[in-house]
Amino acid sequence: MYGFTTTLTGLSFDEAIVKTTAALKAEGFGILSDIDVQHAMKEKLGKDMLPYRILGACNPPLAHQAVTSVPDIGLLLPCNVIVREEAPGRVVVGFLDPQIMVNLVGNPEVKAVADAAEQRLRRACESLGGSATQAT
């Protein structure tokens, strides 16, 4: 397992982006990067696909704590959140489980950071009000 998702229904992709960004902000996360995968695939490969964005979410105090403990942890930051449309009015929002950092790094100081980040991301996920959270 590397993440958890929720499925939102009855709203547009753009509404899901706004709602997800607000849920992350409420938990202290800002968006450092926003990758439009749909646009990139069309531009680079000429391929059409449903809307798909990767949001690079960062909680500055937690990121600082992690980088201070393990300087190269930046390879695993920020916390990725995907927002992808499955069908009109049906959007999946997925969150990378920060415990992956702990498994890869094996540093006990990072465990506390991952625990705090996971709690915040799970609350953000639950606040979206979609279908039950599922592990991926």
N, C-alpha and C positions, 0 to 999 in steps of 0.2 A: 504494500500500500504506500502510495506517495502523496496522496491528497484526499480532499473531500469536496463534494459538489452539492449543489441544490439546483432545482429546476424551477424557473419562474414562468408563469403562464399569464396570459391576458395583458401583456405589455410589449411594446416594441423593443427592438434591440437597443436603440438610443436611450429609451427610458430605463432599460436594464443597466446600461453603463452609468447613467446618472445615479441610479439607486445604489449600485455597487460602490461607486466612488464615495457617496455619502455615508454608507455603512462603514467603509474603511476609515473615513475621516473621523467618524464618531468613536473609533477605537484607537485613534492617534496615528493613523497611517496616512501618508501623502503618496501621491503617484509620481515617481521619478521618471518612469518611461511608459510609453503607450505605443505598442507595436500593432499596426493594422495589418494583420496577416492576410486578410482578404485582398486588400489593395496591393500588397507586396507580391502575392501569387499572380494577380492579374498583370501587374507591371513587369515582373521578371520572367514569368512563364506563359503569360497569355491565358491562364486558367481561371475560370470562374468558380467561386465557392461562396457559401453563405457567410454572412458577417462573422468575423472572428478577431478578437483583440486580446493581446496579452498586456496586462497592467503590471508594472513593476512597483509594488507597494513597499513603502519603507516607514518604519517607526523610528525616528532618529535616536531616541535614547537607547532603544534595544539594539539598533545597528551599531551605535558607538560602543556599547558594552561588548558586543560580539567581536568587533574589529580590534578593540583593546585587548581582548583575551587571546584571539587568534588572528593576527594581521592578515593572513591569506584567506580568511573566511569570506572576504569580498567576492571570491569566486562563486559563492553560493547565495549571494545577495543580489538584488532585493528579493522579497517574497513575491513570487509570481502568482497572479490571479488571472484566470482566463474568463472571458465572456464570449460565448459562441451561440449563434442562433441555430437551433435544430430545425425549426420550421417557423413560419410566421406566428408570432404570439407565443412562442416556446423557446426560452433562452436558458442555457445551462451556464452556471457560474461555478468555476472550480478554483480551489485554493490549494497551493502547495503546502504540505504538512511540514512545518519547521523542524519536526523531529528528524527529518532526513539529514539535517545538518549534524545532529548529534550522532547519528549512525555513521556518517562519513568522517567526522572529525574525531570523535571519541574523547572530547575534552569536557570535564565536568562543569567548567565555568560556562560553556556554551549550552549545557543542559538547562540551566536556569533561564537563559535568554530564550531558548526554543520553547520552553514551557510557557513563558509569558506571551510570546508571539502566538503560539498555538491557541491559547485561551482567547486572545483578542480576535484572531482570525475566525475561530469557531463562533464567537458571539456575532461577528459581522455577518457570517454566513447565515446563522439562525435568524438574525434581524431582517434578512431579505424576505422572509416569509414564504419561501418556495416550498416545494415538496420536501419530504424528509431528507436530511443530509445523508449522502451515500459516500462510502469510501471508494477511491479509485486506485 
